Amino acid sequence: MEIAPATRMGSVELSVADLDRTIEYWQRVIGLRVLERNDGHASLGTDTELLRFFEEPGAQPAHGHTGLYHVALLVPDRVSLARWLAHAAREQIELQGLSDHAVSEAIYLRDPDWHGIEVYADRPRSVWEGKVFELMTTMPLDVQDLFGELEDPATEPFDGLPEGTVMGHVHLRVADVPRTVEFYNGVLGMGVMAQLGPAAAFLSAGGYHHHVGANVWESRGASPAPPGAATLRQATIVLPDADERDRVAGRVAEAGQEPEAREGGLLVRDPSGNSLLLAS
């Protein structure tokens, strides 16, 4: 049975080595703002929470383990993406890549704990709906064309990511792609939108190009990161209501895993040990 089409991704929790360093980076570089801060943890976002950070002093990046590949912040429009890239260029922010995926345009970078970040804008849904498998690709981003959205990239003001920015998708490092597909598709009910054999898969609710990405490029056969690492604590899947949340959780239980009650929802784990909060 398919997951509800209105299902979307919510807040992502990450552990970090130095909370002050993390907040400074995600405010100055990414353009989020602090929504709440308590002893050892903080919530950041725009008009809604996008990420929660928990301090693990001395934590090291979780290389070679399952966990987060990147969080993907979806801005409302192409102008917002151009504005963010102009800011990155002016501030000489180190980037990992700039890609045109046909369904979207994306900019990649990493935070001080080596957590992957994507800032992206979707192409109009009419361009790719029903054709994700055929269209989704990776080509160089046409930066000059993107900057054509702005009058003057050199002076375009940047006051942070705009309201309406959401967690568009979460891309995970997994141990085994076929088992991952069986869980997200066969158990949770997400559609398989594209797959690169046993190397990567992209799944979603409601025909979106992907809410969850999964790959083994750095993690084939790997185990979750050890305690105390800078890693993914949990990603949130937001169902449209409590009945749908409980229905999906019931399918997880039928598959042999008992969901755990947590603040805000029910916690389940994919076959690679990545934690998912089913919320509504």
N, C-alpha and C positions, 0 to 999 in steps of 0.2 A: 504493500500500500504506500502511495506517495506521501511524503511529508507535506504539510500545508503550504500552498504557494506563497503565502505572506511571510513565511519564516525568513529570518535575517540573522546576521551576526551581531553580537553585542560586545561588551567590554572584554578586554583581554588582560589577564594578570601575569606580570613578569617579576622575577626576582632579579635584583641588581646589587652590585657591590657597594655603591655609595649613593645614597638617595639624593644628597645635595647635588652631586655631579649629574645625576640623571635628570633631575628637575631643571637644572640650568640648561642642559642640552635640549630637552624636549620643548622647553619654552623658547629659547633663543633660536635654535636651528629649525625645529619642526613647526613651531608656532602654536603649540597648545597652551592652555592656561591651567593653573592649579585650581581645582574645584574644592579640594579638601585635603588637609594634611594632618596626620596624627603621628604619634611616636612610631617611627620605623616604616610608615607606609604613606602613600599619597595617591590621590585620584586626579587625573588630568583629562581634559577634553576641550570642547568648544561650548556649544549650548547643551551638550549631553556628554556624559562620561564615555571616554574611549579606551582609556588604559588605567590600570592600577599597578603601582610599583611597590614591592616589598623589599626592604633592605636586608641583605645577607652579607654582613661585613666580610670582606676578603673573598667573595665569590668569584670564581673564574668562569669564563665563557664555556659553554657546553659543547665544545667541538667533538665531533664523532659520535654524538648521541642523538636519539630521537628528540623531538621537541619543536621549537619554532623555527621555521625558515624565514618568514617575515609576516608582520602585520601590514595590512593594506588599508590606508586611509583614503577613502573616496571623497574627493571634493565635489561641490555641486555642479561645476561647469568648467569648460576649457579655459576660460579667462582666469579662473582661480588657480588652475595648474600653471598657466603662464606666469602669473604673479608670484607663485611660490618659486618657480625656477629662476625668475629674475632676482629674487631675494637670495637664493642659493648662489647665484653667480656673483652678485655684489659682495656677499660675505665670504666668498671663496670656500664654500662648504664642500668637503670631500664627498663625491658621489661614487656609487658602485656601478651605475649603469643608467642609460636612458633608452627606453624601448617603446616601439609601436607594436602593439599586439593585435591590431586590426579592430578588435572589440573595445580597446582602450588604449590610452597613452600613459606611460608610467615612468616614474623616476625612482631609483633605488639608492639606498644608503644604509649605514649601520650606526647604531649608537655606541657609546663607550663600552658597553658590555657585550658588543658584537651581536646584539639583537637586530635582525633584519627589518627594514622599513621600506614600504612602497607608498609613495604619494601618487595618486592616479586620478584620471578623469575618464569616464566612459564615453565612447562614441554613442550616437543616438541608438536606442534599442532597435529601431526599425532597420538599422544597417546589419545587425547580426542575429536578431532573434530567429531561432530555429536553424541557424547556420553556424553555430559556434564551432562544431567539430571541423567544418571545412575552412573556416576563416581564421581561427585563433592561431597566431604565429608570433615570431619575435623578429622584428626588423629594427634598424636604427631609428630613433626618434628624430623627426625633422624639427630641429630646435628653432630654426629661423621661421618656419611656418607657424610654430606655436607662439613665438614672440610676436608674430603679426597680429595677435589678439590685443596687444598693448600699444598705446601711443608711443611710449618711450620706456623700454625695459630698464634703462639705466636709472630712471627717476621714479618708476612706478612704486607707489607706497606699499608697504607690507605691514599689516597690523596683526598678523597671525592667521592661522587657518580660519576660514569663514564659518559662521553658523551654517548648519546643514551638512557639515563634514561628518561622515559616518564610518564605521568599521565595515568596509565593503566586502572584504574576505580575509581569511586567515590561511596562510600557506604553511603546511607542516612538514617536518622531516619525519619520515616513517621508516619502519624496518622492512616492510613488504607491501607493495602496492596492491596485488590482488586481494590480500586479506583486508586491506584498508577499504577497497572498493566494496567488498562484501559487507563490511560494517556500515559505511556511510550510505550505500545504496540499498543493500539487502535488508539491513536492520533499521536504520533511521529513515530510509525512504527518499534520500536525495537522488536526483537524476545524474547520470554520468554524462557530462557535457563534452568531454574530450579526454583521450587517454593516449599516452605515449608508451604503449606496451607495458612491460613490468617496471618502467622507470618513473612514471608520473601519471597522475590522474587529476581531473578537475570536476567537481560535483557541485550541485546547487539545488535550491528550491525554486519553483515557479519559473523555470526556464532562464534564470540569470546565467551569465557566462560562467561564473563560479563563486560560490560562497566558501568553499574549502578546496584548497590545493594540497596535493600530497606528493612527495618525491623521495627517492632513495639515493639521490646524487651524493649526499654526504653521510648517509645513515643506513645503507643496506645491511640488514641483519643486526642492527645496533640495539642497545638497551637504553632506557631512559637515563637522563643525567643523574649523578649521585646527589644526595642531600647536600645543600650548601652551595650548589652551582648557580650561576646566573642563567636561568632557563625559564621556560613556559610553566607557569603554575596552573592556569586554566584558560580556556577560551569559552565564550558564552554563545550558545545558540538560542535565539529568542523566538519562541513559538507564539502564535497570535493569541492564544488563551490557555488557561490552565487545563482544559479538557484535552487540547491537542498535546500539550506538554506531557500529560499523564499517559496519553495513548502511545506517544513515542517512547516514553520511559517503560511502558508495559512491554513493548516490542523488545527493548533491551533485556528486560527481565526474562522474557520468553527465550531469548537467545543464550541465557545462562549467566547473566551478570546482574546482580541486584543493585539498582541505583541507590545512591546514598543521599539522604536529606542534607541539604546545605542551606545557608542563608541565601535566599533569593531563588532557590530552585533545587534541582536534583542533579547530582554529579554522576557521570558515567565516564568510562575510559575506552578509547579506541584500542585496537589490537597492539599498537605500539606504545601504549601507556600514556598517551596524551589525554589530559583531563578536559572534559567538556561539561559545562554547567548548562543543563536544560532549564531555561527560564521562560517566563511569560509576561 
